[in-house]
Amino acid sequence: ETSPPDGFGSFHYQYYLDGVLIAVGVIDILPECVSSVYFYYNPDYSFLSLGTYAMLREVALVRELSKSC
């Protein structure tokens, strides 16, 4: 069985716009699943639908991990 490039555990996905941190997603990458734990963002950027964007990025991550793990 192979593991992800960065291993298993908790990770913080940081989202920047023009050098400003605008959101953070906390996920757990485990041998059998990926779990979205927390997501928080600067409300000044709520018009960007950051929760939806982060969810789509996490789906893309799971798809990539499923190819290699």
Buried (B, 14 or more C-beta within 10 A) or exposed (E): EEEBEEEEEEBEBEBEEEEEEBBBBBBEBEEEEBEEEEBEBBEEBEEBEBBEBBBEBBEEBBEEBEEEB
